[in-house]
């Protein structure tokens, strides 16, 4: 931002983080309000989930084309348009008289919000010089990591204290503040020229089809038994076919809507793969922990949200610290430490049991939050370091898309694994409850003496289900831990960022 040296980059950071935090928060803040939304709008819970799915689909479709949209409309103009659209859609979501109206408004909200993450990241990377980008990404990472954790807590509190409609109304003052600050402090760099090329309608269409089909399949797959459903199979086949067509189109088009040639940079390609796995584990565990805490440990909704807060606290403390330390050492070392710490804390979760107390949950989450700071800040810095400034918007769009897609796949796969492993353990544990097992017969006789034979049998089966569910959570936590460890070899592919390299490449 040489042409606007009078603008303090931290002012720019605050300006763009308002909108980013608001947008990321909305990916999870609605989750705990679904029952209230369904009851108020005369819909079923399954129908109400379209308020989540519609947002994610629209968000995912817009994310990868944000870089192209920024060159077509201008980055500042696109940022302000997105904030205005998101804020107005938030008001309309809160006002929604019917579920159909809410879903349409959520589509608009998701489409407008899809631009905010990559735009904010690109603006931050340009506002700070290369040797201070670690600090910038530490600040940016606060919104990306902390917002999904705080979402359920804030959503539960607003819904219980006021109404589910305030989950959306809360965005309005934040959106207005973001709009004012963007107008005053964000400027388009001189090298970012507005494009006058033809619009790649075919590329946009193919992109919308495969991403939309994949998101709906991931959202509905567990409910419809995946490959046992013709609808899900059709969606997955559509995803594969149109993804291949999309890739062919983008590699052969003169002016592609998504420039995939950026993957020629090996650090960027490895970083995108790693970010996909980080998204898978982060969002997957965000779904797994609340289910475990509420269903097996008996925490009510708000208390469960508070029990999940330590991860956000660890990230809040870790992000600025890692951003400060990053220029002083090889970022790949921080990244390796982050992967190991993440794997160790996930393994620690697998050692807990049904008698787990609050502090047994607190410390693994707090340390994991710090570990996520070791992941997000250096990963973004290393991945983006070889990208020229004029291509930064396109690169950040793809980078954010892969994180969100990894998250969507992680949520779907974690739910499926947990459900299937529960059934496996029920069958295994149940096979040991026989008249020839002394412990089983002794337990059954003791229960029968107090509640009668039929209720004793039901109670014993309930104990089996509870233990089987606990064992399934242990299995999934260990799978997630091994996924983190499996990513360590990727660090050998990534290059250490050179001071000022990105600036030199831009010229």
Secondary structure as the mmCIF struct_conf table of DSSP 4:
data_model
#
loop_
_struct_conf.conf_type_id
_struct_conf.id
_struct_conf.beg_label_comp_id
_struct_conf.beg_label_asym_id
_struct_conf.beg_label_seq_id
_struct_conf.end_label_comp_id
_struct_conf.end_label_asym_id
_struct_conf.end_label_seq_id
HELX_RH_3T_P HELX_RH_3T_P1 UNK A 2 UNK A 4
TURN_TY1_P TURN_TY1_P1 UNK A 5 UNK A 6
BEND BEND1 UNK A 7 UNK A 7
HELX_RH_AL_P HELX_RH_AL_P1 UNK A 9 UNK A 25
TURN_TY1_P TURN_TY1_P2 UNK A 26 UNK A 30
HELX_RH_3T_P HELX_RH_3T_P2 UNK A 31 UNK A 33
HELX_RH_AL_P HELX_RH_AL_P2 UNK A 34 UNK A 40
TURN_TY1_P TURN_TY1_P3 UNK A 41 UNK A 42
HELX_RH_AL_P HELX_RH_AL_P3 UNK A 45 UNK A 48
TURN_TY1_P TURN_TY1_P4 UNK A 49 UNK A 49
HELX_RH_AL_P HELX_RH_AL_P4 UNK A 50 UNK A 63
TURN_TY1_P TURN_TY1_P5 UNK A 64 UNK A 65
HELX_RH_AL_P HELX_RH_AL_P5 UNK A 66 UNK A 73
HELX_RH_AL_P HELX_RH_AL_P6 UNK A 75 UNK A 95
BEND BEND2 UNK A 97 UNK A 98
HELX_RH_AL_P HELX_RH_AL_P7 UNK A 99 UNK A 127
BEND BEND3 UNK A 128 UNK A 128
HELX_RH_3T_P HELX_RH_3T_P3 UNK A 130 UNK A 132
HELX_RH_AL_P HELX_RH_AL_P8 UNK A 133 UNK A 161
TURN_TY1_P TURN_TY1_P6 UNK A 162 UNK A 162
TURN_TY1_P TURN_TY1_P7 UNK A 164 UNK A 165
HELX_RH_AL_P HELX_RH_AL_P9 UNK A 166 UNK A 185
TURN_TY1_P TURN_TY1_P8 UNK A 190 UNK A 191
HELX_LH_PP_P HELX_LH_PP_P1 UNK A 193 UNK A 195
BEND BEND4 UNK A 197 UNK A 197
HELX_LH_PP_P HELX_LH_PP_P2 UNK A 198 UNK A 199
HELX_RH_AL_P HELX_RH_AL_P10 UNK A 201 UNK A 220
TURN_TY1_P TURN_TY1_P9 UNK A 221 UNK A 225
HELX_RH_3T_P HELX_RH_3T_P4 UNK A 226 UNK A 228
HELX_RH_AL_P HELX_RH_AL_P11 UNK A 230 UNK A 252
TURN_TY1_P TURN_TY1_P10 UNK A 254 UNK A 255
BEND BEND5 UNK A 257 UNK A 258
HELX_RH_3T_P HELX_RH_3T_P5 UNK A 260 UNK A 264
BEND BEND6 UNK A 265 UNK A 265
HELX_RH_AL_P HELX_RH_AL_P12 UNK A 266 UNK A 295
TURN_TY1_P TURN_TY1_P11 UNK A 296 UNK A 296
BEND BEND7 UNK A 297 UNK A 297
HELX_RH_AL_P HELX_RH_AL_P13 UNK A 301 UNK A 307
TURN_TY1_P TURN_TY1_P12 UNK A 308 UNK A 308
HELX_RH_AL_P HELX_RH_AL_P14 UNK A 309 UNK A 325
HELX_RH_3T_P HELX_RH_3T_P6 UNK A 326 UNK A 328
BEND BEND8 UNK A 329 UNK A 329
HELX_RH_AL_P HELX_RH_AL_P15 UNK A 331 UNK A 349
TURN_TY1_P TURN_TY1_P13 UNK A 350 UNK A 351
TURN_TY1_P TURN_TY1_P14 UNK A 354 UNK A 355
HELX_RH_AL_P HELX_RH_AL_P16 UNK A 358 UNK A 385
TURN_TY1_P TURN_TY1_P15 UNK A 386 UNK A 386
BEND BEND9 UNK A 387 UNK A 387
HELX_RH_3T_P HELX_RH_3T_P7 UNK A 389 UNK A 391
HELX_RH_AL_P HELX_RH_AL_P17 UNK A 392 UNK A 430
TURN_TY1_P TURN_TY1_P16 UNK A 431 UNK A 432
BEND BEND10 UNK A 434 UNK A 434
TURN_TY1_P TURN_TY1_P17 UNK A 435 UNK A 436
HELX_RH_AL_P HELX_RH_AL_P18 UNK A 438 UNK A 451
HELX_RH_AL_P HELX_RH_AL_P19 UNK A 453 UNK A 486
TURN_TY1_P TURN_TY1_P18 UNK A 487 UNK A 487
HELX_RH_3T_P HELX_RH_3T_P8 UNK A 488 UNK A 492
TURN_TY1_P TURN_TY1_P19 UNK A 493 UNK A 493
BEND BEND11 UNK A 494 UNK A 494
HELX_LH_PP_P HELX_LH_PP_P3 UNK A 495 UNK A 498
TURN_TY1_P TURN_TY1_P20 UNK A 499 UNK A 500
HELX_RH_AL_P HELX_RH_AL_P20 UNK A 501 UNK A 506
#
